[in-house]
Amino acid sequence: MSGGLLVAGTTSDAGKSVVTAGICRWLVRQGVKVAPFKAQNMSLNSFVTTEGAEIGRAQAMQAQACRVEPTALMNPVLLKPGGEQSSQVVLLGKPVGEMSARGYHGGRQQKLLGTVLDCLAELRGTYDAVICEGAGSPAEINLRRTDIVNMGIARGARLPVLVVGDIDRGGVFASFFGTVALLSPEDQELVAGFLVNKFRGDVSLLEPGLDMLHGLTGRRTYGVLPFRHGLGIDEEDGLRVSLRGTVRESNTAPPVGEDVLRVAVCAVPLMSNFTDVDALAAEPGVVVRFVDRPEELADADLVVIPGTRGTVRALEWLRERGLAEAILRRAAEQRPVLGICGGFQLLGEHIEDEVESRLGQVEGLGVLPVRVRFAREKTLTRPVGEALGERVEGYEIHHGVADVQGGEAFISDDDGHSLDGCRVGQTWGTHWHGSLESDGFRRAFLREVAAAAGRRFVPAADTSFAGLREEQLDRLGDLIEQHADTDALWRLIESGAPQGLPFIPPGAPA
């Protein structure tokens, strides 16, 4: 078998996804053939592979860091929440049903351990190294018996474990120590050490604490990564910033034209693939905010209704909040509105849903002449087409089937035949996620929006979204190369956890 490593975290959002991507990019720059892996992911941000499999977007991003095509093997189990108590279970890229949290953790999850170990073994038989990402914390003692993503996979595949802690939150030393101390002796044997993430200040002031942590646990710290703005790419379970804030912290160039363009994204419940608007935020002079009140739409030049795992629930939420009425006014006034996937569906006339909400026939907003019927089989494709005279690539993840009965086609094939979506005046709708990452189309779309909004905004002629992503991934690789002990990290990947690591009491409860 090839080398391997499990990147665990003291908490959710400790930085596991970006650290995994950084290690992957560092390795591939050293000529190592590397792949990412996450046994089980819970996320509403997903991606479609070339073979038509649905996986978490974080693993697709990590595959890009490895410069390989993502596959279902890299994320064999994906859980897509549909409410507080249940999730859709996606196994090897295909949905296999809805399940309650109790039902999943009560037996189904543990039965999947063999499947995920088989996927990991197949990857390890193909690549020089596989960098695995854990989920949440490995010390969730209530879930350890059925765990297949943290110490369960580490024990099953004999992977060394690197624990990442976010020092920007505070309490990182207690979190490191407590994480190890709550694991069983067999699990502790695999925990090789720690990685400090998001440190601000002089590292020399941290070193006495790291020395004491080594003395207390017998485990070393493999690096201290400094805090860097603008590295939050393709998050999993939630927005990296407040819903009332801007979508990214990355530094972009000043506007090319005289005006900025303001984009308001409705923060609908169960919002999925909110990464669709990252490409807008990457444009110089485009300001993107998530909003939840109708008055916040007043000064917006474009309103985006994003995808959601609960189209009917999102529709009810828009009506309850008064946002639906504000959107209807915008459409009547020919002010730009864009609906993506679920956002496209709720702009239509009728929704027949016996799959997600199971409420049957529901009236939509009626802005677009579209009728939607939810099919039990999910559409998972990677289409290519043309819109506004430019090539468009995207990916589709939806149960809703749209019957377009009027308006203009939004996206067409080379012969001008409709492929997807609908446009009426300044209201657009499409099922295609990721379409705004196509640079030429994004610029053409923003020119139309600016003209309709009366803004003297000019899209930059040289913004490459793919290029910006590559720059970010290289920055992650730089963090690992410059601030981690890469020689020690490679020995860990190649040879496993050091022998004779001490047991830290009390250990996991019996």
N, C-alpha and C positions, 0 to 999 in steps of 0.2 A: 504494500500500500504506500501511497505518497504521504508527504507531510501533511499535518493538519493542526488546526487551532480553533478553539471556541472562544469567541469574544463575548463575555457575559457582562452584566452591569449591576451596580448596587441598586439601581432603580430603573424604572422606565424613563426614557429620554435622557439617559446618562451620556449618550453619544455613541452607542454600540454600532448603529448603522454607518455613521460617518467614519468611525475608527476602522471598522471592517473594510469600508471602501478605500480608506487611506492605506491600510496594509496591503490590500490587493493592488492598488496602483504602484506602491513602492516595489512590490515583488515583480510585477510585470515589467517595470523599468529595469530590473536586474536580469531580465531574460528568463524569468520563471513562468512556466505555464500554469496559471492559477485560476480557480473558479470560486465563486461565493456559494454559500449554502445557508438556508434557514429552514429548519424542519417544520416549524409551524409559525405562521404569521397571522396576527389579527390586525386587519387594516381595511379601510374603505378606499385606499389608493392602490389601484391595481393596474396591470399592464397585460397586453396580449403578446405572446411569443409568436414566432413565425409558424410554428406548428399548430397555432390556434389554442394555446393553453393560457389560462389566467393565473398570474403570479403577482406577488406584491411588488409595487413600484420600487421599493428600496432594493430588492434583489435585482431588478432590471438595471437600476443605477449602478449597483456593485458589479454586475456583469460588464457594464460599459467601462467601469474602472479597470476590469481585467482584460478589456478589449476582446471580449468573446460575445457570441450571441446568447441571450438568456434562454433557458429551457425550463420545463416543468420540474426537472430533477432538482433545480436550485431552490425551489420552494414547494415541496410536495403537498403541504397542507396550508390552506389559506382560509381563515375565518372572516366572514364579512358580516359585521353586526347589522341586525335588522330591528333592534330595539334594545331595551334594557336587559332582557332575559334570553334572547335567542340570536343565533347567527346562521348564515348560510355556510355550509361546509363545502369547500372546493378541494377536491382530492386529485392530485396529479393534473391540475389545470382545468378540471371539469366539475361543475356543481353536482353534489350527490344528495342534497336535501337540507332542510332547516333542522336545527337541533337546539334545545335549551342548554344553558351552561351546565345545569345539573346533569342532564343526560350525557353531554359530551365528556365532562370530567368524571362521570360515574362509571364509565366503561369503554366508550368508543375511543377516547383518546389513547388509552394504553394499548388497544388493539392495533393502533397505527404505528407503534414503535418499530415493528419489523419492516413496514413499508418505508419509513423514513431512513432507517439504517441501510436498507437495500439501495435507496437513491444515493445516499452518501457514499456507499461502497462503490457504486458505479462511477461517480465523479472521481473518487480517489484512484480508481483504476485507469482514468483517462488523463488526469492532470498531475503536475508535479506537486501541487499544494492545493488544499481546499481550506478556505477561511470561513468558518461557521459563525453565525450570529445567534446569540441567545435571545430570550424574550423576558422583559420585566427583570426580575431578580431571581437568581438560582436558589435563594434562601426563602422562597415562599413555601414554608413547611406544611401548609395545608394542602398544597398541590403536588408535593414531591412524589407521592406514590404513583401518580399517573403521568408524571412529567416526561415529555418526549422532545423538549426543545432546549433544555439547559443541562442539568447534570445527568438526566436520563440518556441523552444522546452522547454526552461526554463519556459516561461509563460504558455505554454500549459500543462505542467506537474507540475507546481509550484515547481520548483527545485531551491535551493539556488545556487548561482554562486560564485566560487572562481576564481579570475583573476590572472594568472601567468605572471610575467614579467622577462625578461632576462636582468639582471643588467650588464652582461658582455658587452652588446652592448652600454650601456650608456643611459641616459635619462629615467630611469625607473620610477622616481617619476612623471614626466610630462606625461608619458604613462599611469600610473595608474589613475591619476587625469583626464586626457583627455578622457580616456575610459569611466569612469563613467559619466562625464559631457556631453558626446554626446549621452547618452541614455535617453529615455523618462522617465517621472516619474514612470510609471508602470514597466518599465524594471529596473530602479534603485532600486526599492523596493526589488528586488531579489539579487542584488549584495552585498554579505555579507562582502567581504574583499579581501585581496591580499596575494600572496605568491611570495617572491623574489627567483629567480632561478639563479644559477651560480655565487654566490658571492665569491670574492677573498679578503681575508684580515681579519681584526679585526671587528667583528660584532658590537662592542661597538661604532665604528665610524659611523655606519649606523643608530644607534638607534635614534639620534635626528631627522633625516629625517623621520623615520617611525612615530615618535610622531607627527611631523608637518602634515604628511599625514593623520593621524587619526583625528587631529584637523580640517583639511580642508574638509574631506569627511565624518567624523563620522564612518569610517570603519577601523577595525583593520587589522593588518598583522598577518597571521596565521603561518608564519615561514620564515626562511631565509635559503635556501639550498645552501651549499657550492659548488664551482666548482669541478667537478670530471672528470678525464679523462676516456675514454673508456666506456661511458654509452650510446652511441648512437646506440641503437638496433632497427632494423626494422623501419627505417625512412619512411616518406610518400612520399613527393613530390619532393625531391631532394637529392643529395648526401650531407652528413654531412661534407665532406671535399672537397677540390678542386679536380677537375677531374685530375689534374696533381700531386696529392699527394697520399700518401698511404691510404688504405681503412679504416684502424682502428688505434686508438691511444692506444688500450689495450696493457698492458705489457705481453709479452709472454716469455717463457723460451728461452735460447740460443739454437742454432741448435744442434741436436743430432749428425749429421754427420759432415764432414769437410767443406761442402759447404752449402750455402743458395740456395734456388730455387726462381728464379725471374719469376713472373707472370704478364703479361701485359693484361689488359682488355680493349678492344676497346670501347670507350665511344660513342656508336652509338646513333643517334637521337631517341627520345621516348623510351629510355632504360627502360626496365621493369624488376622487380625482380633482381636488381643488388645485392640484399642480397644473391644470390646464391654463391658469391665468399667470403662471410664472413667466411665460414667454412675453406677455404684455408688460409685466413689471420690468423685464430686461430691456425694454425699449427706452432710450433717453427721452425724457419729457412725459412719460406715461406714469401716472400715480394710481396705484391700485389699493383699494381699501375693502375690507369686509364689513358689511353693514347689516343691521337688523331693525331699522326704523324707517318709516316712509319719508320723513323729512330729510334723511341722508341721501335720498335719490335726487333731491331738487337740483343740486349743482353738478350732478354727474353728466358727463358727455356720453357715457356708455354704461348701461346696466347689464350685468351678466347674471343669469340664473344658472348655476352650475349643476353638475350631476348629483344624484342622490339615490340611496338605496331604498328610499320610501317616497315615490313620486306623489302619491295621494296625500300622504302625511305632510309633505312639503307644501302642497297646494293648500291644505287646510291652514298651515302655519302662515303662509303669505296672506291669506284672507283674514285670519285672526289679528295679524299685526298691522293691517291696513296697507301692506306692501302691494297686494294684488291690485287694489284700486289705483295706487300710484303707477304701477306698471301699465295698466290699461290706459291711463291718461297719457303716459309717455307715448304709447303706441299710436293713440289717436292723434297726437301732436306731431307724429313723424320724428320722434326722438329715439335714437338707437337703443335697441334691446337685442341681446344675444342669449338664446337658450341652448345649453349643451346637454345632450342625453336626457336625463330626467327633466332638466329645465326646458328642453325642447318639447317633451311630451306634455307638460302641464300648460304650455302655451296653446295647445290644440283645443278642439271643440269638445271631444268626449274621450274618456279613458275607461276601458273595460278591463277591470283588474280582478282576476280570480287567483292571482299568484302572490303578489307582495302584500297588499292590504286585504285582499279577498272581499272587497266591498262592492264588487260588481261594477255597474255603470255609474260613472262619476262625471259631472260637468267640469270641463277644463276652463281656462280663462277665455278661450274663444278668439284669440288674437290671430292664430294661424288656422287655415282650413285643413286641419289634420285630425284624423281619428286614430286612436291608439288602442291596440288590443295586446294584453300581456300574454305571451306564449310561455309554456312551461320550459321549453328548451331555450337556453341562453345563446344569444348571438355573440360569437367571439371571432373577430376577423381583424386583419391588417390591410385596409383598403387604400387605394390610390386613386386620385381623380383630379379634377380641375375646377377652380372657382375664381371668379373675378380675373380670369385670364392667366391664372398662375397654377402651378402644380401643387397639389395638396396631398399629404400623407397623414394617416391617422390610425386609430384603432377603436373598435366597437366592443362594448361590454354592456349588454342590455337584454332584458326580457321583452320589452315593449316593441311591438311591430307597428310602424307608422303607415297609415293609408293617407297619402297626400292627395287632396281633392281640389287643389287650386293653387294660386300664387305662382311664384317662379321657383325653379329648381335652384337649390343652393350650391350643391356639388354635382358635377356631371362627369361623364366619361369623355374620351377623346372625340367621340362623334356627337357630343352635345346631348346625349340621353341622360336623364336624371339618375344619379346614383344615391343621393341622400339629401334629406333636409328640405327646407322650404323658406321662402322669403316673401314677405308682403310689406311693401314700403320700406321702412327702416327697422323692421323686426325680422331677425334671422333665427333659424333653428336648425340644429344638426345633431345626429347621434355620434359624430366622430369626436372622440377625445384626441388631444394632441395635435389637432389641425393647425393651431396657432404657432406651433413650433416650425412650420414651413415658412421660411423667412419672406419669400416673395409674396405669398398669400397674406401673411400677417401685415405686411406693409400696405398692400392694396386695401385690405379691410380697414386698417386705421385711417387711410386717406378718405375712404367713404364716410367713416364715422366723424372725422374732423369736419368734412364738408357739410354733413347734415347738422352737426352741432354748431357750425359757424365759428370754429376755432382755427386760428392760423398755426396749426400744428403740422409739422413735416416729419415723417418717420425717417430715421437715419438710414442711409443707403447701405451701410456696411455692417449692421448688427447681425451676427451669426449666433443663433441660440445654441446650436450644436457646439460652436467654438467656445461659447461662454461656459457650457457644461464641462468641456474638456479642461478649460482653465481651472474651474473649481476642483475637478478631480485631481489635477496636477498639484493644486495647493494642498489638498488632503495628503497626497503622497509626499509632498515636501515636509509637512508637519511630522510625519512618521520618520522620514529620513533624517531630519534635522534635530528632532527632540526626543526620539526614542533610542534605546540601545539596540540598534538593528542587528548587531552581531549576536547578542543574547537572544533577541527575538527569533532570529533564524534558527539558532540551536534548539529553541523551544519548539518551533514548527517541525523541525527535522527529526528531533530525538524524543520529544515528549516531555512531560513534567519531570523535574529533578527527583531523584530517589531520596527517601528519608525525610521528607517534609514532615514537620512535627504536627501532632494533633492538637487542636485548640479547643478546650472544653467550653461549653458543655456538650457540643455536638447536637445533632438533630434528635428530637424526642423519639423514644422507641415507639 
